[in-house]
Amino acid sequence: MNELGEQEAFLSTIAQKLGRPRLRGVVPAEWKSNALHQQETEEMYDRERSIQQFINNLRILHTQVDRVTPSEFLSKLHEALSKFQVNSVIYWNDVRLISLGVKEALEKNQIESRTFSGKQEKQIFRSYAARADAGIAFAELGVAETGTVVLFNRGDSGRMVSLLPPVFIAVLFENQVFPSLSTAMKKINQDVPEQLPACINFITGPSRTGDIEMDLAFGVHGPGKVHVMLIKSEN
């Protein structure tokens, strides 16, 4: 039996199990609008409104947010690390974090740290990330309507930095906050039309897991604490 015949047999079996004849000649629906290419209104792009919605939704998700200028960033980072009692950090080898002075700040405050490198033995970094108190990464986008930060994982921007430590600190420029998932996806489509990252990671608050008795637990399958540092535009 060829591939087409196997497909027909499979679908016919499903129809039989459902107690109805196999449906044929189904015409795909004609959508009146495409969410990815819809025309957004000027109101949707009210930058300040989107930023405030982003901050409010993050706080609802048990995520603290610091909205800071570049000159305030390091002092606020130190406050966050102190609050979470962080003694060890793994962070992305990202030029944006380097330019903000993260390495020097960690050394000054005697916090053990290591930058993630995809070029070296992964097991070494996996072991370090698993015992590090916090991970720091730079997010590409924020989604206001859901309080989501979007990470591009590739090369020296590994997923284990945001997944393994119990505390995750996401850094984001406020001009990269978009009002909706559709506008964020449109931005991604524009920026990486041909070569997507190995993984695009959407993070909406700390890890949460609900059991059969509806008890909610944080940090079971990822960081239990998330802190977002939103850097104001300088213009």
Biotite code that builds the C-alpha atoms (Angstrom):
import biotite.structure as struc

atoms = struc.array([
    struc.Atom([0.000, 0.000, 0.000], chain_id="A", res_id=1, res_name="MET", atom_name="CA", element="C"),
    struc.Atom([1.383, 3.387, -0.966], chain_id="A", res_id=2, res_name="ASN", atom_name="CA", element="C"),
    struc.Atom([1.448, 6.455, 1.280], chain_id="A", res_id=3, res_name="GLU", atom_name="CA", element="C"),
    struc.Atom([-1.826, 7.853, -0.093], chain_id="A", res_id=4, res_name="LEU", atom_name="CA", element="C"),
    struc.Atom([-3.562, 4.512, 0.434], chain_id="A", res_id=5, res_name="GLY", atom_name="CA", element="C"),
    struc.Atom([-2.285, 4.318, 4.021], chain_id="A", res_id=6, res_name="GLU", atom_name="CA", element="C"),
    struc.Atom([-3.603, 7.833, 4.682], chain_id="A", res_id=7, res_name="GLN", atom_name="CA", element="C"),
    struc.Atom([-7.044, 6.941, 3.292], chain_id="A", res_id=8, res_name="GLU", atom_name="CA", element="C"),
    struc.Atom([-7.161, 3.754, 5.370], chain_id="A", res_id=9, res_name="ALA", atom_name="CA", element="C"),
    struc.Atom([-6.176, 5.676, 8.496], chain_id="A", res_id=10, res_name="PHE", atom_name="CA", element="C"),
    struc.Atom([-8.848, 8.370, 7.988], chain_id="A", res_id=11, res_name="LEU", atom_name="CA", element="C"),
    struc.Atom([-11.496, 5.770, 7.161], chain_id="A", res_id=12, res_name="SER", atom_name="CA", element="C"),
    struc.Atom([-10.697, 3.938, 10.397], chain_id="A", res_id=13, res_name="THR", atom_name="CA", element="C"),
    struc.Atom([-11.118, 7.149, 12.387], chain_id="A", res_id=14, res_name="ILE", atom_name="CA", element="C"),
    struc.Atom([-14.475, 7.833, 10.688], chain_id="A", res_id=15, res_name="ALA", atom_name="CA", element="C"),
    struc.Atom([-15.609, 4.289, 11.477], chain_id="A", res_id=16, res_name="GLN", atom_name="CA", element="C"),
    struc.Atom([-14.671, 4.698, 15.135], chain_id="A", res_id=17, res_name="LYS", atom_name="CA", element="C"),
    struc.Atom([-16.668, 7.938, 15.190], chain_id="A", res_id=18, res_name="LEU", atom_name="CA", element="C"),
    struc.Atom([-19.673, 6.115, 13.787], chain_id="A", res_id=19, res_name="GLY", atom_name="CA", element="C"),
    struc.Atom([-20.044, 8.173, 10.625], chain_id="A", res_id=20, res_name="ARG", atom_name="CA", element="C"),
    struc.Atom([-19.040, 7.917, 6.962], chain_id="A", res_id=21, res_name="PRO", atom_name="CA", element="C"),
    struc.Atom([-15.715, 9.250, 5.766], chain_id="A", res_id=22, res_name="ARG", atom_name="CA", element="C"),
    struc.Atom([-16.063, 12.932, 4.865], chain_id="A", res_id=23, res_name="LEU", atom_name="CA", element="C"),
    struc.Atom([-14.780, 13.947, 1.454], chain_id="A", res_id=24, res_name="ARG", atom_name="CA", element="C"),
    struc.Atom([-14.529, 17.140, -0.553], chain_id="A", res_id=25, res_name="GLY", atom_name="CA", element="C"),
    struc.Atom([-14.070, 19.316, 2.526], chain_id="A", res_id=26, res_name="VAL", atom_name="CA", element="C"),
    struc.Atom([-13.330, 22.896, 1.479], chain_id="A", res_id=27, res_name="VAL", atom_name="CA", element="C"),
    struc.Atom([-11.003, 24.932, 3.726], chain_id="A", res_id=28, res_name="PRO", atom_name="CA", element="C"),
    struc.Atom([-12.615, 27.933, 5.384], chain_id="A", res_id=29, res_name="ALA", atom_name="CA", element="C"),
    struc.Atom([-12.058, 31.361, 3.861], chain_id="A", res_id=30, res_name="GLU", atom_name="CA", element="C"),
    struc.Atom([-10.797, 33.635, 6.619], chain_id="A", res_id=31, res_name="TRP", atom_name="CA", element="C"),
    struc.Atom([-12.009, 37.208, 6.601], chain_id="A", res_id=32, res_name="LYS", atom_name="CA", element="C"),
    struc.Atom([-8.763, 38.415, 8.162], chain_id="A", res_id=33, res_name="SER", atom_name="CA", element="C"),
    struc.Atom([-5.240, 37.161, 8.754], chain_id="A", res_id=34, res_name="ASN", atom_name="CA", element="C"),
    struc.Atom([-4.058, 37.822, 12.304], chain_id="A", res_id=35, res_name="ALA", atom_name="CA", element="C"),
    struc.Atom([-0.439, 38.004, 11.197], chain_id="A", res_id=36, res_name="LEU", atom_name="CA", element="C"),
    struc.Atom([-1.097, 40.635, 8.531], chain_id="A", res_id=37, res_name="HIS", atom_name="CA", element="C"),
    struc.Atom([-4.074, 42.453, 9.971], chain_id="A", res_id=38, res_name="GLN", atom_name="CA", element="C"),
    struc.Atom([-4.035, 46.229, 9.903], chain_id="A", res_id=39, res_name="GLN", atom_name="CA", element="C"),
    struc.Atom([-3.412, 47.377, 13.447], chain_id="A", res_id=40, res_name="GLU", atom_name="CA", element="C"),
    struc.Atom([-5.017, 50.588, 14.570], chain_id="A", res_id=41, res_name="THR", atom_name="CA", element="C"),
    struc.Atom([-3.056, 53.559, 15.834], chain_id="A", res_id=42, res_name="GLU", atom_name="CA", element="C"),
    struc.Atom([-4.592, 52.982, 19.271], chain_id="A", res_id=43, res_name="GLU", atom_name="CA", element="C"),
    struc.Atom([-3.004, 49.511, 19.429], chain_id="A", res_id=44, res_name="MET", atom_name="CA", element="C"),
    struc.Atom([0.399, 51.076, 18.943], chain_id="A", res_id=45, res_name="TYR", atom_name="CA", element="C"),
    struc.Atom([0.105, 53.471, 21.843], chain_id="A", res_id=46, res_name="ASP", atom_name="CA", element="C"),
    struc.Atom([3.541, 52.613, 23.209], chain_id="A", res_id=47, res_name="ARG", atom_name="CA", element="C"),
    struc.Atom([2.995, 53.767, 26.772], chain_id="A", res_id=48, res_name="GLU", atom_name="CA", element="C"),
    struc.Atom([-0.342, 51.968, 27.015], chain_id="A", res_id=49, res_name="ARG", atom_name="CA", element="C"),
    struc.Atom([1.272, 48.733, 25.828], chain_id="A", res_id=50, res_name="SER", atom_name="CA", element="C"),
    struc.Atom([4.117, 49.069, 28.314], chain_id="A", res_id=51, res_name="ILE", atom_name="CA", element="C"),
    struc.Atom([1.741, 49.638, 31.228], chain_id="A", res_id=52, res_name="GLN", atom_name="CA", element="C"),
    struc.Atom([-0.402, 46.683, 30.164], chain_id="A", res_id=53, res_name="GLN", atom_name="CA", element="C"),
    struc.Atom([2.761, 44.560, 29.917], chain_id="A", res_id=54, res_name="PHE", atom_name="CA", element="C"),
    struc.Atom([3.856, 45.563, 33.427], chain_id="A", res_id=55, res_name="ILE", atom_name="CA", element="C"),
    struc.Atom([0.396, 45.007, 34.919], chain_id="A", res_id=56, res_name="ASN", atom_name="CA", element="C"),
    struc.Atom([0.056, 41.560, 33.378], chain_id="A", res_id=57, res_name="ASN", atom_name="CA", element="C"),
    struc.Atom([3.520, 40.548, 34.548], chain_id="A", res_id=58, res_name="LEU", atom_name="CA", element="C"),
    struc.Atom([2.639, 41.492, 38.108], chain_id="A", res_id=59, res_name="ARG", atom_name="CA", element="C"),
    struc.Atom([-0.588, 39.480, 37.898], chain_id="A", res_id=60, res_name="ILE", atom_name="CA", element="C"),
    struc.Atom([1.667, 36.563, 36.918], chain_id="A", res_id=61, res_name="LEU", atom_name="CA", element="C"),
    struc.Atom([3.725, 36.912, 40.135], chain_id="A", res_id=62, res_name="HIS", atom_name="CA", element="C"),
    struc.Atom([6.562, 38.563, 38.223], chain_id="A", res_id=63, res_name="THR", atom_name="CA", element="C"),
    struc.Atom([8.275, 41.682, 39.541], chain_id="A", res_id=64, res_name="GLN", atom_name="CA", element="C"),
    struc.Atom([9.165, 44.383, 37.029], chain_id="A", res_id=65, res_name="VAL", atom_name="CA", element="C"),
    struc.Atom([11.729, 47.157, 37.248], chain_id="A", res_id=66, res_name="ASP", atom_name="CA", element="C"),
    struc.Atom([11.418, 49.905, 34.645], chain_id="A", res_id=67, res_name="ARG", atom_name="CA", element="C"),
    struc.Atom([14.824, 51.568, 34.607], chain_id="A", res_id=68, res_name="VAL", atom_name="CA", element="C"),
    struc.Atom([17.103, 53.817, 32.602], chain_id="A", res_id=69, res_name="THR", atom_name="CA", element="C"),
    struc.Atom([20.384, 52.299, 31.354], chain_id="A", res_id=70, res_name="PRO", atom_name="CA", element="C"),
    struc.Atom([22.247, 54.188, 34.109], chain_id="A", res_id=71, res_name="SER", atom_name="CA", element="C"),
    struc.Atom([19.949, 52.708, 36.774], chain_id="A", res_id=72, res_name="GLU", atom_name="CA", element="C"),
    struc.Atom([20.155, 49.165, 35.461], chain_id="A", res_id=73, res_name="PHE", atom_name="CA", element="C"),
    struc.Atom([23.118, 47.873, 37.471], chain_id="A", res_id=74, res_name="LEU", atom_name="CA", element="C"),
    struc.Atom([21.894, 49.157, 40.831], chain_id="A", res_id=75, res_name="SER", atom_name="CA", element="C"),
    struc.Atom([18.452, 47.629, 40.236], chain_id="A", res_id=76, res_name="LYS", atom_name="CA", element="C"),
    struc.Atom([20.051, 44.382, 39.109], chain_id="A", res_id=77, res_name="LEU", atom_name="CA", element="C"),
    struc.Atom([22.032, 44.281, 42.347], chain_id="A", res_id=78, res_name="HIS", atom_name="CA", element="C"),
    struc.Atom([18.827, 44.853, 44.329], chain_id="A", res_id=79, res_name="GLU", atom_name="CA", element="C"),
    struc.Atom([17.104, 41.990, 42.531], chain_id="A", res_id=80, res_name="ALA", atom_name="CA", element="C"),
    struc.Atom([20.030, 39.616, 43.082], chain_id="A", res_id=81, res_name="LEU", atom_name="CA", element="C"),
    struc.Atom([20.152, 40.561, 46.758], chain_id="A", res_id=82, res_name="SER", atom_name="CA", element="C"),
    struc.Atom([16.405, 40.056, 47.160], chain_id="A", res_id=83, res_name="LYS", atom_name="CA", element="C"),
    struc.Atom([16.642, 36.531, 45.740], chain_id="A", res_id=84, res_name="PHE", atom_name="CA", element="C"),
    struc.Atom([19.848, 35.838, 47.747], chain_id="A", res_id=85, res_name="GLN", atom_name="CA", element="C"),
    struc.Atom([21.752, 35.021, 44.570], chain_id="A", res_id=86, res_name="VAL", atom_name="CA", element="C"),
    struc.Atom([25.372, 33.914, 44.953], chain_id="A", res_id=87, res_name="ASN", atom_name="CA", element="C"),
    struc.Atom([25.920, 32.368, 41.524], chain_id="A", res_id=88, res_name="SER", atom_name="CA", element="C"),
    struc.Atom([24.738, 33.367, 38.058], chain_id="A", res_id=89, res_name="VAL", atom_name="CA", element="C"),
    struc.Atom([24.866, 32.013, 34.515], chain_id="A", res_id=90, res_name="ILE", atom_name="CA", element="C"),
    struc.Atom([24.121, 34.500, 31.755], chain_id="A", res_id=91, res_name="TYR", atom_name="CA", element="C"),
    struc.Atom([24.142, 34.813, 27.991], chain_id="A", res_id=92, res_name="TRP", atom_name="CA", element="C"),
    struc.Atom([27.267, 35.894, 26.171], chain_id="A", res_id=93, res_name="ASN", atom_name="CA", element="C"),
    struc.Atom([25.204, 38.718, 24.680], chain_id="A", res_id=94, res_name="ASP", atom_name="CA", element="C"),
    struc.Atom([26.719, 42.019, 23.562], chain_id="A", res_id=95, res_name="VAL", atom_name="CA", element="C"),
    struc.Atom([23.759, 43.880, 25.075], chain_id="A", res_id=96, res_name="ARG", atom_name="CA", element="C"),
    struc.Atom([24.401, 42.435, 28.537], chain_id="A", res_id=97, res_name="LEU", atom_name="CA", element="C"),
    struc.Atom([28.118, 43.072, 28.151], chain_id="A", res_id=98, res_name="ILE", atom_name="CA", element="C"),
    struc.Atom([27.541, 46.722, 27.178], chain_id="A", res_id=99, res_name="SER", atom_name="CA", element="C"),
    struc.Atom([25.331, 47.185, 30.248], chain_id="A", res_id=100, res_name="LEU", atom_name="CA", element="C"),
    struc.Atom([28.248, 46.087, 32.458], chain_id="A", res_id=101, res_name="GLY", atom_name="CA", element="C"),
    struc.Atom([26.751, 42.866, 33.843], chain_id="A", res_id=102, res_name="VAL", atom_name="CA", element="C"),
    struc.Atom([30.107, 41.061, 34.100], chain_id="A", res_id=103, res_name="LYS", atom_name="CA", element="C"),
    struc.Atom([31.791, 43.881, 36.031], chain_id="A", res_id=104, res_name="GLU", atom_name="CA", element="C"),
    struc.Atom([28.772, 44.285, 38.340], chain_id="A", res_id=105, res_name="ALA", atom_name="CA", element="C"),
    struc.Atom([28.756, 40.591, 39.243], chain_id="A", res_id=106, res_name="LEU", atom_name="CA", element="C"),
    struc.Atom([32.476, 40.605, 39.930], chain_id="A", res_id=107, res_name="GLU", atom_name="CA", element="C"),
    struc.Atom([32.197, 43.776, 42.035], chain_id="A", res_id=108, res_name="LYS", atom_name="CA", element="C"),
    struc.Atom([29.512, 42.183, 44.196], chain_id="A", res_id=109, res_name="ASN", atom_name="CA", element="C"),
    struc.Atom([31.523, 38.942, 44.487], chain_id="A", res_id=110, res_name="GLN", atom_name="CA", element="C"),
    struc.Atom([28.866, 36.860, 42.767], chain_id="A", res_id=111, res_name="ILE", atom_name="CA", element="C"),
    struc.Atom([30.178, 33.746, 41.073], chain_id="A", res_id=112, res_name="GLU", atom_name="CA", element="C"),
    struc.Atom([29.266, 33.846, 37.395], chain_id="A", res_id=113, res_name="SER", atom_name="CA", element="C"),
    struc.Atom([29.768, 32.181, 34.061], chain_id="A", res_id=114, res_name="ARG", atom_name="CA", element="C"),
    struc.Atom([28.682, 33.120, 30.561], chain_id="A", res_id=115, res_name="THR", atom_name="CA", element="C"),
    struc.Atom([26.945, 30.470, 28.518], chain_id="A", res_id=116, res_name="PHE", atom_name="CA", element="C"),
    struc.Atom([28.894, 29.359, 25.460], chain_id="A", res_id=117, res_name="SER", atom_name="CA", element="C"),
    struc.Atom([27.495, 27.021, 22.843], chain_id="A", res_id=118, res_name="GLY", atom_name="CA", element="C"),
    struc.Atom([31.018, 26.339, 21.563], chain_id="A", res_id=119, res_name="LYS", atom_name="CA", element="C"),
    struc.Atom([32.174, 24.443, 24.659], chain_id="A", res_id=120, res_name="GLN", atom_name="CA", element="C"),
    struc.Atom([31.117, 21.196, 26.310], chain_id="A", res_id=121, res_name="GLU", atom_name="CA", element="C"),
    struc.Atom([27.375, 21.421, 26.988], chain_id="A", res_id=122, res_name="LYS", atom_name="CA", element="C"),
    struc.Atom([27.549, 19.110, 29.986], chain_id="A", res_id=123, res_name="GLN", atom_name="CA", element="C"),
    struc.Atom([29.839, 21.589, 31.777], chain_id="A", res_id=124, res_name="ILE", atom_name="CA", element="C"),
    struc.Atom([27.329, 24.397, 31.383], chain_id="A", res_id=125, res_name="PHE", atom_name="CA", element="C"),
    struc.Atom([24.358, 22.143, 32.093], chain_id="A", res_id=126, res_name="ARG", atom_name="CA", element="C"),
    struc.Atom([25.934, 21.168, 35.406], chain_id="A", res_id=127, res_name="SER", atom_name="CA", element="C"),
    struc.Atom([26.723, 24.779, 36.289], chain_id="A", res_id=128, res_name="TYR", atom_name="CA", element="C"),
    struc.Atom([23.289, 26.044, 35.225], chain_id="A", res_id=129, res_name="ALA", atom_name="CA", element="C"),
    struc.Atom([21.617, 23.343, 37.329], chain_id="A", res_id=130, res_name="ALA", atom_name="CA", element="C"),
    struc.Atom([23.325, 24.603, 40.490], chain_id="A", res_id=131, res_name="ARG", atom_name="CA", element="C"),
    struc.Atom([23.361, 28.341, 39.681], chain_id="A", res_id=132, res_name="ALA", atom_name="CA", element="C"),
    struc.Atom([21.027, 30.519, 41.724], chain_id="A", res_id=133, res_name="ASP", atom_name="CA", element="C"),
    struc.Atom([19.935, 32.650, 38.763], chain_id="A", res_id=134, res_name="ALA", atom_name="CA", element="C"),
    struc.Atom([20.039, 32.940, 34.997], chain_id="A", res_id=135, res_name="GLY", atom_name="CA", element="C"),
    struc.Atom([20.110, 36.232, 33.076], chain_id="A", res_id=136, res_name="ILE", atom_name="CA", element="C"),
    struc.Atom([19.135, 36.581, 29.404], chain_id="A", res_id=137, res_name="ALA", atom_name="CA", element="C"),
    struc.Atom([18.157, 39.354, 27.013], chain_id="A", res_id=138, res_name="PHE", atom_name="CA", element="C"),
    struc.Atom([14.647, 39.054, 25.581], chain_id="A", res_id=139, res_name="ALA", atom_name="CA", element="C"),
    struc.Atom([13.934, 40.073, 22.001], chain_id="A", res_id=140, res_name="GLU", atom_name="CA", element="C"),
    struc.Atom([10.275, 40.987, 22.468], chain_id="A", res_id=141, res_name="LEU", atom_name="CA", element="C"),
    struc.Atom([7.556, 41.504, 25.029], chain_id="A", res_id=142, res_name="GLY", atom_name="CA", element="C"),
    struc.Atom([3.835, 40.813, 24.475], chain_id="A", res_id=143, res_name="VAL", atom_name="CA", element="C"),
    struc.Atom([1.652, 43.253, 26.421], chain_id="A", res_id=144, res_name="ALA", atom_name="CA", element="C"),
    struc.Atom([-1.663, 41.370, 26.256], chain_id="A", res_id=145, res_name="GLU", atom_name="CA", element="C"),
    struc.Atom([-0.219, 38.261, 27.937], chain_id="A", res_id=146, res_name="THR", atom_name="CA", element="C"),
    struc.Atom([2.804, 39.532, 29.891], chain_id="A", res_id=147, res_name="GLY", atom_name="CA", element="C"),
    struc.Atom([5.100, 37.330, 27.807], chain_id="A", res_id=148, res_name="THR", atom_name="CA", element="C"),
    struc.Atom([8.815, 37.719, 27.100], chain_id="A", res_id=149, res_name="VAL", atom_name="CA", element="C"),
    struc.Atom([10.200, 36.162, 23.907], chain_id="A", res_id=150, res_name="VAL", atom_name="CA", element="C"),
    struc.Atom([13.715, 34.711, 23.754], chain_id="A", res_id=151, res_name="LEU", atom_name="CA", element="C"),
    struc.Atom([15.665, 33.695, 20.652], chain_id="A", res_id=152, res_name="PHE", atom_name="CA", element="C"),
    struc.Atom([17.762, 30.645, 21.554], chain_id="A", res_id=153, res_name="ASN", atom_name="CA", element="C"),
    struc.Atom([20.811, 30.076, 19.359], chain_id="A", res_id=154, res_name="ARG", atom_name="CA", element="C"),
    struc.Atom([24.601, 29.870, 19.630], chain_id="A", res_id=155, res_name="GLY", atom_name="CA", element="C"),
    struc.Atom([25.608, 31.517, 22.895], chain_id="A", res_id=156, res_name="ASP", atom_name="CA", element="C"),
    struc.Atom([21.962, 32.026, 23.900], chain_id="A", res_id=157, res_name="SER", atom_name="CA", element="C"),
    struc.Atom([21.121, 28.604, 25.289], chain_id="A", res_id=158, res_name="GLY", atom_name="CA", element="C"),
    struc.Atom([17.766, 27.596, 26.786], chain_id="A", res_id=159, res_name="ARG", atom_name="CA", element="C"),
    struc.Atom([19.255, 26.181, 29.965], chain_id="A", res_id=160, res_name="MET", atom_name="CA", element="C"),
    struc.Atom([19.984, 29.724, 31.213], chain_id="A", res_id=161, res_name="VAL", atom_name="CA", element="C"),
    struc.Atom([16.256, 30.476, 31.416], chain_id="A", res_id=162, res_name="SER", atom_name="CA", element="C"),
    struc.Atom([15.115, 26.965, 32.356], chain_id="A", res_id=163, res_name="LEU", atom_name="CA", element="C"),
    struc.Atom([17.443, 25.440, 34.956], chain_id="A", res_id=164, res_name="LEU", atom_name="CA", element="C"),
    struc.Atom([18.219, 28.069, 37.652], chain_id="A", res_id=165, res_name="PRO", atom_name="CA", element="C"),
    struc.Atom([15.408, 28.688, 40.205], chain_id="A", res_id=166, res_name="PRO", atom_name="CA", element="C"),
    struc.Atom([15.473, 32.433, 39.415], chain_id="A", res_id=167, res_name="VAL", atom_name="CA", element="C"),
    struc.Atom([15.305, 33.902, 35.917], chain_id="A", res_id=168, res_name="PHE", atom_name="CA", element="C"),
    struc.Atom([15.987, 37.574, 35.152], chain_id="A", res_id=169, res_name="ILE", atom_name="CA", element="C"),
    struc.Atom([14.900, 38.770, 31.708], chain_id="A", res_id=170, res_name="ALA", atom_name="CA", element="C"),
    struc.Atom([16.239, 42.066, 30.361], chain_id="A", res_id=171, res_name="VAL", atom_name="CA", element="C"),
    struc.Atom([14.253, 43.856, 27.664], chain_id="A", res_id=172, res_name="LEU", atom_name="CA", element="C"),
    struc.Atom([14.241, 47.218, 25.887], chain_id="A", res_id=173, res_name="PHE", atom_name="CA", element="C"),
    struc.Atom([10.845, 48.852, 26.340], chain_id="A", res_id=174, res_name="GLU", atom_name="CA", element="C"),
    struc.Atom([10.656, 49.764, 22.642], chain_id="A", res_id=175, res_name="ASN", atom_name="CA", element="C"),
    struc.Atom([10.447, 46.037, 21.946], chain_id="A", res_id=176, res_name="GLN", atom_name="CA", element="C"),
    struc.Atom([7.132, 45.634, 23.787], chain_id="A", res_id=177, res_name="VAL", atom_name="CA", element="C"),
    struc.Atom([4.280, 44.925, 21.354], chain_id="A", res_id=178, res_name="PHE", atom_name="CA", element="C"),
    struc.Atom([0.556, 45.129, 22.139], chain_id="A", res_id=179, res_name="PRO", atom_name="CA", element="C"),
    struc.Atom([-0.495, 41.675, 20.972], chain_id="A", res_id=180, res_name="SER", atom_name="CA", element="C"),
    struc.Atom([0.755, 38.257, 19.953], chain_id="A", res_id=181, res_name="LEU", atom_name="CA", element="C"),
    struc.Atom([-0.137, 38.991, 16.323], chain_id="A", res_id=182, res_name="SER", atom_name="CA", element="C"),
    struc.Atom([1.975, 42.176, 16.255], chain_id="A", res_id=183, res_name="THR", atom_name="CA", element="C"),
    struc.Atom([4.859, 40.359, 17.941], chain_id="A", res_id=184, res_name="ALA", atom_name="CA", element="C"),
    struc.Atom([4.660, 37.536, 15.393], chain_id="A", res_id=185, res_name="MET", atom_name="CA", element="C"),
    struc.Atom([4.613, 40.086, 12.578], chain_id="A", res_id=186, res_name="LYS", atom_name="CA", element="C"),
    struc.Atom([7.810, 41.609, 13.997], chain_id="A", res_id=187, res_name="LYS", atom_name="CA", element="C"),
    struc.Atom([9.440, 38.172, 14.212], chain_id="A", res_id=188, res_name="ILE", atom_name="CA", element="C"),
    struc.Atom([8.361, 37.457, 10.628], chain_id="A", res_id=189, res_name="ASN", atom_name="CA", element="C"),
    struc.Atom([9.976, 40.702, 9.484], chain_id="A", res_id=190, res_name="GLN", atom_name="CA", element="C"),
    struc.Atom([13.214, 40.251, 11.441], chain_id="A", res_id=191, res_name="ASP", atom_name="CA", element="C"),
    struc.Atom([13.922, 36.586, 10.726], chain_id="A", res_id=192, res_name="VAL", atom_name="CA", element="C"),
    struc.Atom([12.165, 35.735, 7.431], chain_id="A", res_id=193, res_name="PRO", atom_name="CA", element="C"),
    struc.Atom([14.714, 33.147, 6.262], chain_id="A", res_id=194, res_name="GLU", atom_name="CA", element="C"),
    struc.Atom([16.872, 31.936, 9.153], chain_id="A", res_id=195, res_name="GLN", atom_name="CA", element="C"),
    struc.Atom([14.896, 31.304, 12.319], chain_id="A", res_id=196, res_name="LEU", atom_name="CA", element="C"),
    struc.Atom([16.706, 30.695, 15.626], chain_id="A", res_id=197, res_name="PRO", atom_name="CA", element="C"),
    struc.Atom([17.002, 27.100, 16.836], chain_id="A", res_id=198, res_name="ALA", atom_name="CA", element="C"),
    struc.Atom([14.182, 27.862, 19.272], chain_id="A", res_id=199, res_name="CYS", atom_name="CA", element="C"),
    struc.Atom([11.864, 30.795, 19.955], chain_id="A", res_id=200, res_name="ILE", atom_name="CA", element="C"),
    struc.Atom([10.880, 30.620, 23.606], chain_id="A", res_id=201, res_name="ASN", atom_name="CA", element="C"),
    struc.Atom([7.731, 32.337, 24.914], chain_id="A", res_id=202, res_name="PHE", atom_name="CA", element="C"),
    struc.Atom([7.904, 32.762, 28.704], chain_id="A", res_id=203, res_name="ILE", atom_name="CA", element="C"),
    struc.Atom([4.828, 33.926, 30.585], chain_id="A", res_id=204, res_name="THR", atom_name="CA", element="C"),
    struc.Atom([5.709, 34.218, 34.263], chain_id="A", res_id=205, res_name="GLY", atom_name="CA", element="C"),
    struc.Atom([7.324, 31.595, 36.504], chain_id="A", res_id=206, res_name="PRO", atom_name="CA", element="C"),
    struc.Atom([6.865, 27.872, 35.953], chain_id="A", res_id=207, res_name="SER", atom_name="CA", element="C"),
    struc.Atom([3.526, 26.681, 37.325], chain_id="A", res_id=208, res_name="ARG", atom_name="CA", element="C"),
    struc.Atom([2.025, 23.223, 37.567], chain_id="A", res_id=209, res_name="THR", atom_name="CA", element="C"),
    struc.Atom([-1.458, 22.213, 38.708], chain_id="A", res_id=210, res_name="GLY", atom_name="CA", element="C"),
    struc.Atom([-2.181, 18.732, 40.094], chain_id="A", res_id=211, res_name="ASP", atom_name="CA", element="C"),
    struc.Atom([-5.416, 16.748, 40.008], chain_id="A", res_id=212, res_name="ILE", atom_name="CA", element="C"),
    struc.Atom([-6.609, 18.479, 43.189], chain_id="A", res_id=213, res_name="GLU", atom_name="CA", element="C"),
    struc.Atom([-6.135, 21.911, 41.569], chain_id="A", res_id=214, res_name="MET", atom_name="CA", element="C"),
    struc.Atom([-3.205, 22.834, 43.814], chain_id="A", res_id=215, res_name="ASP", atom_name="CA", element="C"),
    struc.Atom([-0.835, 25.214, 41.998], chain_id="A", res_id=216, res_name="LEU", atom_name="CA", element="C"),
    struc.Atom([2.897, 24.728, 42.452], chain_id="A", res_id=217, res_name="ALA", atom_name="CA", element="C"),
    struc.Atom([5.607, 27.086, 41.197], chain_id="A", res_id=218, res_name="PHE", atom_name="CA", element="C"),
    struc.Atom([9.049, 26.109, 39.935], chain_id="A", res_id=219, res_name="GLY", atom_name="CA", element="C"),
    struc.Atom([8.457, 22.412, 39.228], chain_id="A", res_id=220, res_name="VAL", atom_name="CA", element="C"),
    struc.Atom([9.472, 22.480, 35.553], chain_id="A", res_id=221, res_name="HIS", atom_name="CA", element="C"),
    struc.Atom([11.454, 25.722, 35.415], chain_id="A", res_id=222, res_name="GLY", atom_name="CA", element="C"),
    struc.Atom([12.273, 28.821, 37.468], chain_id="A", res_id=223, res_name="PRO", atom_name="CA", element="C"),
    struc.Atom([9.957, 29.548, 40.367], chain_id="A", res_id=224, res_name="GLY", atom_name="CA", element="C"),
    struc.Atom([10.841, 33.249, 40.333], chain_id="A", res_id=225, res_name="LYS", atom_name="CA", element="C"),
    struc.Atom([10.933, 35.542, 37.298], chain_id="A", res_id=226, res_name="VAL", atom_name="CA", element="C"),
    struc.Atom([12.037, 39.171, 37.325], chain_id="A", res_id=227, res_name="HIS", atom_name="CA", element="C"),
    struc.Atom([11.833, 41.450, 34.276], chain_id="A", res_id=228, res_name="VAL", atom_name="CA", element="C"),
    struc.Atom([14.075, 44.473, 33.889], chain_id="A", res_id=229, res_name="MET", atom_name="CA", element="C"),
    struc.Atom([12.538, 46.834, 31.356], chain_id="A", res_id=230, res_name="LEU", atom_name="CA", element="C"),
    struc.Atom([15.044, 49.385, 30.040], chain_id="A", res_id=231, res_name="ILE", atom_name="CA", element="C"),
    struc.Atom([13.636, 52.755, 29.060], chain_id="A", res_id=232, res_name="LYS", atom_name="CA", element="C"),
    struc.Atom([14.386, 54.258, 25.677], chain_id="A", res_id=233, res_name="SER", atom_name="CA", element="C"),
    struc.Atom([17.017, 56.979, 25.861], chain_id="A", res_id=234, res_name="GLU", atom_name="CA", element="C"),
    struc.Atom([15.296, 59.248, 23.335], chain_id="A", res_id=235, res_name="ASN", atom_name="CA", element="C"),
])
